[in-house]
Amino acid sequence: MTDENTEQAQVTLADQTAQALSYQLVAELQAMGLQAIRLPRGTPTSRNNILIVDGQFTDIDEGNKLRRMVIGLGMGQSKLDASVQVYQVVNGSRTQILDFNTHG
């Protein structure tokens, strides 16, 4: 037994979570009437006066469904921690306007 499968499963989970979150964020911004598109990290854009939302997951834990059902009281809960940065790009100059951590 090795940890290779566990590590790969964690990487796969992180990638799937990032994809789902980014698509959901774009959909919610568009529902608010804002123009929003999803671009791969580092993709240059020719638009001016834009906001870029970027971030990293710092901890992802799916939790344990059996513990949640049997024990309860917060045992086995899933959790997600992320670090988020928001930048404004005006005339090719990028300025960080927000930097925060979140937990859910």
Backbone as CSV, one residue per row, in Angstrom:
resi,resn,N_x,N_y,N_z,CA_x,CA_y,CA_z,C_x,C_y,C_z
1,MET,0.841,-1.183,0.000,0.000,0.000,0.000,0.886,1.247,0.000
2,THR,0.539,2.192,-0.850,1.267,3.455,-0.910,0.277,4.597,-0.811
3,ASP,0.835,5.779,-0.614,0.003,6.979,-0.542,-0.199,7.611,-1.909
4,GLU,0.360,7.007,-2.976,0.256,7.601,-4.298,-1.196,7.759,-4.731
5,ASN,-2.030,6.758,-4.500,-3.447,6.853,-4.884,-4.163,7.921,-4.081
6,THR,-3.840,8.036,-2.805,-4.448,9.053,-1.951,-4.053,10.442,-2.423
7,GLU,-2.780,10.647,-2.725,-2.322,11.954,-3.188,-2.957,12.307,-4.527
8,GLN,-3.030,11.346,-5.425,-3.644,11.599,-6.731,-5.129,11.893,-6.572
9,ALA,-5.787,11.195,-5.663,-7.209,11.451,-5.412,-7.413,12.867,-4.877
10,GLN,-6.504,13.327,-4.020,-6.608,14.683,-3.481,-6.399,15.726,-4.575
11,VAL,-5.441,15.484,-5.465,-5.190,16.403,-6.573,-6.397,16.444,-7.500
12,THR,-6.952,15.286,-7.796,-8.136,15.210,-8.661,-9.315,15.940,-8.018
13,LEU,-9.525,15.723,-6.727,-10.601,16.408,-6.010,-10.403,17.920,-6.052
14,ALA,-9.185,18.376,-5.830,-8.898,19.813,-5.861,-9.185,20.393,-7.244
15,ASP,-8.773,19.689,-8.298,-9.025,20.161,-9.663,-10.519,20.228,-9.958
16,GLN,-11.258,19.192,-9.577,-12.700,19.168,-9.820,-13.406,20.280,-9.039
17,THR,-12.978,20.499,-7.803,-13.576,21.542,-6.975,-13.292,22.916,-7.559
18,ALA,-12.063,23.141,-8.020,-11.697,24.424,-8.628,-12.515,24.690,-9.883
19,GLN,-12.678,23.672,-10.715,-13.473,23.819,-11.936,-14.920,24.185,-11.594
20,ALA,-15.511,23.440,-10.692,-16.910,23.676,-10.322,-17.089,25.070,-9.724
21,LEU,-16.174,25.463,-8.828,-16.282,26.763,-8.185,-16.130,27.896,-9.195
22,SER,-15.190,27.772,-10.114,-14.983,28.853,-11.080,-16.192,29.019,-12.000
23,TYR,-16.775,27.913,-12.449,-17.967,28.015,-13.295,-19.147,28.601,-12.523
24,GLN,-19.294,28.217,-11.262,-20.376,28.741,-10.430,-20.196,30.236,-10.169
25,LEU,-18.974,30.662,-9.918,-18.695,32.076,-9.671,-19.044,32.910,-10.901
26,VAL,-18.643,32.454,-12.077,-18.968,33.167,-13.312,-20.478,33.240,-13.502
27,ALA,-21.183,32.142,-13.270,-22.638,32.129,-13.430,-23.311,33.110,-12.477
28,GLU,-22.843,33.165,-11.238,-23.445,34.078,-10.263,-23.158,35.537,-10.604
29,LEU,-21.954,35.839,-11.078,-21.644,37.214,-11.490,-22.488,37.622,-12.684
30,GLN,-22.666,36.712,-13.642,-23.498,37.008,-14.808,-24.958,37.205,-14.403
31,ALA,-25.434,36.448,-13.434,-26.812,36.590,-12.956,-27.030,37.954,-12.303
32,MET,-25.948,38.559,-11.798,-26.032,39.894,-11.194,-25.927,40.990,-12.255
33,GLY,-25.838,40.595,-13.537,-25.779,41.572,-14.609,-24.373,42.015,-14.975
34,LEU,-23.366,41.356,-14.433,-21.975,41.712,-14.732,-21.452,40.854,-15.878
35,GLN,-20.552,41.412,-16.654,-19.885,40.625,-17.685,-18.791,39.822,-16.997
36,ALA,-18.843,38.533,-17.106,-17.852,37.669,-16.467,-17.529,36.514,-17.402
37,ILE,-16.244,36.188,-17.484,-15.800,35.034,-18.259,-14.749,34.290,-17.448
38,ARG,-14.614,33.027,-17.743,-13.623,32.196,-17.074,-12.450,31.994,-18.023
39,LEU,-11.256,32.310,-17.561,-10.047,32.130,-18.345,-9.044,31.303,-17.553
40,PRO,-8.253,30.481,-18.231,-7.186,29.772,-17.520,-6.202,30.773,-16.904
41,ARG,-5.657,30.423,-15.755,-4.716,31.289,-15.051,-3.582,31.700,-15.995
42,GLY,-3.269,32.998,-15.983,-2.162,33.514,-16.777,-2.523,33.905,-18.198
43,THR,-3.780,33.694,-18.599,-4.193,34.062,-19.955,-4.251,35.583,-20.077
44,PRO,-3.513,36.145,-21.048,-3.556,37.609,-21.203,-4.898,38.048,-21.782
45,THR,-5.293,39.260,-21.463,-6.539,39.813,-21.990,-6.261,41.205,-22.538
46,SER,-6.955,41.573,-23.582,-6.762,42.891,-24.191,-7.752,43.912,-23.647
47,ARG,-8.633,43.472,-22.785,-9.637,44.393,-22.237,-8.995,45.327,-21.214
48,ASN,-9.644,46.462,-21.000,-9.135,47.467,-20.076,-10.112,47.655,-18.927
49,ASN,-9.585,47.983,-17.757,-10.359,48.200,-16.539,-11.189,46.961,-16.195
50,ILE,-10.498,45.887,-15.866,-11.140,44.619,-15.531,-10.736,44.184,-14.126
51,LEU,-11.518,43.279,-13.564,-11.179,42.647,-12.296,-10.833,41.194,-12.566
52,ILE,-9.794,40.729,-11.918,-9.382,39.331,-12.006,-9.517,38.728,-10.618
53,VAL,-10.274,37.639,-10.522,-10.421,36.908,-9.261,-9.569,35.654,-9.377
54,ASP,-8.632,35.491,-8.467,-7.711,34.350,-8.481,-7.683,33.759,-7.080
55,GLY,-7.258,32.541,-6.955,-7.185,31.956,-5.627,-6.603,30.562,-5.626
56,GLN,-6.393,30.071,-4.435,-5.836,28.742,-4.233,-6.578,28.077,-3.083
57,PHE,-6.827,26.782,-3.236,-7.358,26.017,-2.116,-6.196,25.680,-1.203
58,THR,-6.367,25.948,0.075,-5.312,25.626,1.030,-5.611,24.341,1.791
59,ASP,-6.887,23.937,1.833,-7.254,22.681,2.489,-8.617,22.227,1.967
60,ILE,-8.669,20.983,1.528,-9.929,20.377,1.097,-10.064,19.054,1.823
61,ASP,-11.184,18.865,2.506,-11.450,17.615,3.218,-12.896,17.231,2.962
62,GLU,-13.092,16.087,2.296,-14.449,15.637,1.987,-15.216,15.222,3.230
63,GLY,-14.518,14.986,4.312,-15.185,14.527,5.521,-15.518,13.048,5.437
64,ASN,-16.319,12.593,6.377,-16.682,11.195,6.446,-18.194,11.100,6.639
65,LYS,-18.874,10.616,5.601,-20.342,10.556,5.627,-20.856,9.683,6.768
66,LEU,-20.201,8.560,7.033,-20.631,7.666,8.104,-20.556,8.365,9.456
67,ARG,-19.462,9.062,9.723,-19.352,9.793,10.999,-20.419,10.861,11.124
68,ARG,-20.708,11.551,10.012,-21.754,12.585,10.052,-23.093,11.978,10.412
69,MET,-23.403,10.816,9.826,-24.713,10.188,10.048,-24.817,9.540,11.427
70,VAL,-23.760,8.853,11.869,-23.822,8.086,13.103,-23.563,8.947,14.331
71,ILE,-22.488,9.745,14.284,-22.092,10.516,15.467,-22.748,11.894,15.480
72,GLY,-22.693,12.572,14.340,-23.248,13.921,14.277,-22.382,14.913,15.025
73,LEU,-22.959,15.972,15.528,-22.278,16.987,16.322,-21.039,17.539,15.624
74,GLY,-21.081,17.639,14.296,-19.964,18.195,13.547,-18.869,17.204,13.213
75,MET,-18.998,15.978,13.703,-17.987,14.963,13.402,-18.101,14.543,11.940
76,GLY,-16.972,14.382,11.272,-16.952,13.922,9.891,-17.337,14.982,8.880
77,GLN,-17.436,16.243,9.314,-17.858,17.290,8.396,-16.807,17.560,7.324
78,SER,-17.260,17.994,6.174,-16.338,18.378,5.119,-15.925,19.823,5.355
79,LYS,-14.758,20.191,4.781,-14.328,21.575,4.919,-13.520,21.983,3.702
80,LEU,-13.509,23.284,3.466,-12.794,23.857,2.345,-12.234,25.195,2.784
81,ASP,-10.917,25.351,2.668,-10.257,26.612,2.979,-9.616,27.127,1.702
82,ALA,-9.702,28.437,1.491,-9.137,29.022,0.279,-8.537,30.389,0.576
83,SER,-7.565,30.739,-0.232,-6.963,32.063,-0.219,-7.358,32.716,-1.538
84,VAL,-7.920,33.940,-1.486,-8.461,34.594,-2.676,-7.814,35.963,-2.859
85,GLN,-7.479,36.268,-4.105,-6.938,37.573,-4.445,-7.770,38.163,-5.571
86,VAL,-8.014,39.481,-5.496,-8.742,40.187,-6.544,-7.840,41.321,-7.022
87,TYR,-7.660,41.391,-8.349,-6.804,42.397,-8.964,-7.623,43.250,-9.913
88,GLN,-7.239,44.531,-10.035,-7.814,45.395,-11.051,-6.712,45.686,-12.065
89,VAL,-7.053,45.538,-13.343,-6.099,45.820,-14.411,-6.614,47.020,-15.183
90,VAL,-5.832,48.097,-15.186,-6.172,49.324,-15.907,-4.942,49.725,-16.714
91,ASN,-5.136,49.893,-18.014,-4.042,50.289,-18.911,-2.830,49.379,-18.770
92,GLY,-3.072,48.097,-18.604,-1.986,47.125,-18.504,-1.323,47.049,-17.144
93,SER,-1.737,47.885,-16.214,-1.161,47.891,-14.869,-2.072,47.099,-13.924
94,ARG,-1.502,46.123,-13.246,-2.274,45.228,-12.371,-2.058,45.638,-10.908
95,THR,-3.169,45.892,-10.198,-3.116,46.306,-8.800,-3.986,45.371,-7.964
96,GLN,-3.422,44.833,-6.888,-4.203,43.976,-6.002,-5.105,44.852,-5.144
97,ILE,-6.415,44.544,-5.159,-7.351,45.345,-4.377,-7.963,44.571,-3.209
98,LEU,-7.900,43.246,-3.240,-8.397,42.420,-2.142,-7.503,41.190,-1.989
99,ASP,-7.345,40.751,-0.747,-6.623,39.524,-0.453,-7.230,38.986,0.845
100,PHE,-7.885,37.812,0.774,-8.523,37.290,1.979,-8.524,35.776,1.957
101,ASN,-8.741,35.195,3.134,-8.884,33.756,3.300,-10.331,33.470,3.672
102,THR,-10.803,32.302,3.263,-12.174,31.930,3.571,-12.233,30.466,3.989
103,HIS,-13.230,30.137,4.772,-13.398,28.774,5.295,-14.872,28.393,5.160
104,GLY,-15.117,27.196,4.697,-16.498,26.755,4.583,-16.629,25.286,4.805
